[in-house]
């Protein structure tokens, strides 16, 4: 299932979500303009050292596998979460952020939302580092932080309807599905992918690929942090009839709430 949009109004404009999208897109254009590229030794370019290498964090030393690492090493925990490995990686992440991030920003307020987003990204990186503390494979992507947004959305708006693209064999159609079904399917798929991927890599002696542990860690962190941050998901209830003001049009059904 691929989400297209949700049917969950907000009280405020998601300026910070738009800014996060803009930063991610700008960083990616820096990457494709020579910042990173695949060389013989792996990821190369002047931005290659912005990626997160678990070994460098746990051992506190630079390994020259993709150029000089930022100093101090922990800065890569932040820079890596704004980088992407390709157009599809960027596009899918930004799609999820735009659809689900606006409601989390609305529920937390911009300052808390920024702190929440960054903390989820750090938690995602921590999960990946814990899983492979000596890994020398560069990690990059906003997926962990965005997974935190998805976890928070599942906690706050489990019954919100999400218009989703659903392939049914040779037929592709759309359905309005509750968020708990869409996001529940997503996180379960991450667990299974992590399990199957780990077994496959152990059998072949390989590494790399999608950082599923980061997705899982970010998602679980989002479910926890959204409660600790004191989110307010309840929309304001209008005190007038439907024809009397803008809130009534945005939240149809009058004082009784949604319908």
N, C-alpha and C positions, 0 to 999 in steps of 0.2 A: 504494500500500500504506500502510495506517495501522496503526502498531504499537499493540497492546493491552497486552502485557506480555512480559517476557523470561523465559526459563527458566535463569537464571544466579544462583545463590544468593550471598549475601554473608556475611562473618564478623562484621560489625558492623551496628548500626542506623544508617541514613542520616540522622542528626539534622541535619547541615548542609544536606543536600539539601532536607529538609523546611523548614528555616528559610529557605532561598533562595526556595522556593515561597511561603511565607507572606509574605515581604517583597514579592515581586512582586505578589501578590494585594492586599496592603494598599495599595501604591502605586497600583495600578489603581483601587481603590475611592476613593482620594483624587482621582484624575483624574476619574472619573465623577460625583463629588460636587461638581464645579465647578472642579476643578484644571485641566482642559483641555477645550476644546470647539471645534468648527469655527465660525469666524466669517466675516465677509465678506472679511477680509484673510488668512484661513487659520487656523492653529491659534492659539487664544487661551486666556486663563486664567492664573491665578497660577503654575501649574506649566509653562506653555508654554516658558518660558525654561530649563527643565531639559533640554530636548532638545538633541541635538548638531547644530550647524550647521557643516559643514566650513569655510566661509568664515571664521567667527569664530575657529576654531582656527588656520588657516594664516595669517590676516592679523592675529590678535591684537586684534581690535576688535569691539565690539558692534554688531549691526545690529538695529534695532528693528522686526523683522518679526513677532515673536510675543511681545512683552513683554521686559522686562529680562532679560538672561542672567545666570546665576550668575557670581560673581566669586570666584576667578580663573576664566577661561574653561575651563581644563582639567577643572574639576569636572564639567562636563557629559559628559565621557567616561565617568564612573561613573554619574551620575544617569540618563542616557538608557538605560543597559542594564537598568534596573529598571522602565521605562515600557512601555506597550503601546497600540496603536492601536485596539483593540476586543476584544470578548469572544472572537471566534474566534482572534485573534492571541494573546491570553493563554492560552486553553485549549490550543491546539496546542503552544505553547512549554512549558507546564507538563507536558503529557502526556509529551513527549520527555524533559524533565528528570527526571521521576519514574521513568520506565522505565529510562533509561540512566545517570542521575547517581549512583544508589546504588552501582553497581559501581565507578565511577571514584573515588568517595569512599572505598570500601573498599580499593581498590588503593593510594591515595595517603596515606590518613590525612587527618583533617579540616583541619589547618593547611595542608598542601600543596595539598589540594583547593581551598580557598578562594583561595589564591594562583593556582593553575592556572586556576580559573574566571574570575577578574578579568583575568588576563593574556590569556586567549583573547578576552575581551570587548574589551580594548584593541587586540589584534591585528586583530580584526574591524573595529573603528572605523578603525584605521590603513589597512586595505585600502580601505575605502569613501572615506576622505579622499584617499588617493592616486589613486583612480579619478576623483574629482571635487573637486579641492582648492578650487575657487571656487564650489561649489554652495551655494546659500542655502536649500536644502530641509531642514527639520528631520528628523533621524534619531532613532528611538527603538525600543527592543525588546531583549529578552534573546536574540534569535535567534543573534547572533554568538557569545556566550559558550556557549550550548547547542550550537551547531555544533562548538565545540571539544571538548565532552564527547562528541559523536558521533564525531569524528575519533579521539579517544583510545580509545573503545570498539571502533572498527574495528581498531585496532592491537592491543589487548589480547585481545579476545574475538571474533575474526572468525567463529568457528564456533558461537557461542552461538545457540540457537534463540529466535526472536522470534515470538510469536503475533501475526499481522497480519490486518487486515481487507482483503480484496482484492475489488474490484468486477469482475465478469466480465459485461459487458453489463448486462442487467437483473437478473442474479443477483449477490448480495453474499454472500461466504463467507469463511471463515477458513483460513489456512494457517500452519504453522510453517516459517518460512524462516530460513536462516542470516543472521547479522548482516551478513556481507560482501555479501550480495545486497541486503538492505533498505537499508543505509547507502550501499552503492556506487551503487544506483539513485538515492538521494536526492542525493548530491553531483554525480553526472553531470547530473541534472535541473537543478541550480543553475547549472552551467556553460552548459548549453544555454539556460536562461532568461535568463542574463546576456547571452549572445550575441544571442539573438533580441530581447530587450528593448532592448538598446543600438541595434540596427539600426532598430527601430520608432520609438524616441524621436528618433533622428537624422533619420529621414524626416519626422516630424511636428513636430520642433522642440520636443519636450516633455521633461519630466523627472518624477521622483517615482516612486511605486510601491514595490515590494519591493526592499530593498537586497541584491541577490544577491551583490555583491562582499563584503559583510560576512559572509555565510554561508560563502563560499568561503575568505576569509581566516581566519575562526575555525576552520573545519574543518582546514585545513592546519596552522594553529598548534597545534591540539590533537594532531595526529599527531606533530608535532615535540616539543612540550613534554612529552608523556607519557613520552617516553624520557629527556629531560633531567632530569625530576623523579624518576627512579628508582622507577617504580611497581612494586608487588609484586602481580601478579594471581593468584598461586598460592594456592589455599585450603590451610588446614592439613590434613595427612593424619592421620587417626585411627590410633592405635596399638592399637586394640582391635576386637573384632568388632561387627557391626551392632547387636546388642542391648545393647551395653555403655555407650552414651553418646549425647548429643545430636548431636555432630559426625557420628557414623556415620549418623544419620537424615537430616541435612542434606546429607551428601555420600555417597550410597549407593554401594556397590561396595567398601567397605573401603579398605585402604591402596592399592589399585590406582587410586583416583580415581573419576571420574564413570562412569556407565554409562547 
